Amino acid sequence: MLRIHFTGKDLGGVRMAGGPDPLWETILSFHRIRDRRGPLVFGEWRTETRSRLNGETRLLSALVPQRGYFPDFLTPSEGRHGLDAGLEALRATAPERIRAELALLAENRGARKARPARKDPARHTDSPRLADLADGEPAPLARLVEVLRAYHRAAIEPYWPHIRARADADRALRGRALLDGGADELLATLPPMLRWRAPVLEADYPVDRELHLNGRGLRLQPSFFCRSTPVVLHDPALPPVLVYPVTHSDVPVPHERPDARLSLGRLVGHTRSAVLEAIEHGCTTSELARRTAVSLASASQHASVLREAGLVVTLRHGSSVLHTLTPLGAALLRGGASADGCYARNGPVTS
């Protein structure tokens, strides 16, 4: 049983993640790819992903056991800003923290009993790869970053629009609850394995844990590949985050359809299709012109046509305007609605 203890200040500090976290999805998907549960949702994804995994995964297997503890440094909080930010934070992890967390991993695997002759607890591991990481040298950590990036490219990147759409749908649901009834209502509407009994949030969990927020608040992180039970960081001193599963409806993860945008081009014209794709993550008119290699006037005209069709919304941002997709525009770009009828929504990008 997991029990998360809130104070009044913590309730005011409850916040929803802005979207799926690529490193949490990467690590949790590595659990899913090695089990057979959820065949309707994950079966096709497993088959497709395994066919693309030509790289090294033994390092990940050593770091992420099929059940139980895995090191907190694999999912730094900077990951919420994107894969690159997360991997850079991971690369900058202090050697002493890596040693301590690998020692804890070894303890949980019973490696102390397996290799009692070792004197260095940080090197208490069955894997020489982990022993190299524990030495604190930059090369093994750089190798881990490469392995994570390669696995993400095979297992997460092709399905990211669907993952993001499901997380966005969950975020919208929790946001409505927050607006209607505050943090109490938000916590009460989390998935069934989480139970809000003020001032404690209880959850089904493989071990007994008491997490006291002590005024730090809590970030709620919906996850596509989290399953059955939520996940929290082991170190209570780290910024508190609760990773919980989005609701699945036994609809399989859709494989990437390479012909979807080709079909869109035939529907609205290849230039306008390129304009719609360039606006996917938000852009100004000058950025749109640069991305699509058209004149500024042409970019403005294409954006105007798409706006009149309800596919784009344009907001003034300082001395320029900012174009973003509407839910209809996002759905059209991705080949239609998600399986449960929820459309992905991209927020404005202001940089």
Secondary structure, 3 states (H helix, E strand, C coil): CEEEECCHHHHHCEEECCCCCHHHHHHHHHHHCCCCCCHHHHHHHHHHHHHHCCCCCHHHHHHCCCCCCCCHHHCCHHHHHCHHHHHHHHHCCCHHHHHHHHHHHHHHCCHHHHCCCCCCHHHCCCCHHHHHHHCCCHHHHHHHHHHHHHHHHHHCHHHHHHHHHHHHHHHHHHHHHHHHHHHHHHHHCCCCCEEEECCEEEECCCCCEEEECCCCCEEEEEECCCCCCCEECCCCCCCCEEEEECCCCCCCCCCCCCCHHHHHHHHHCHHHHHHHHHCCCCEEHHHHHHHHCCCHHHHHHHHHHHHHCCCEEEEEECCEEEEEECHHHHHHHCCCCCCCCCCCCCCCCCC
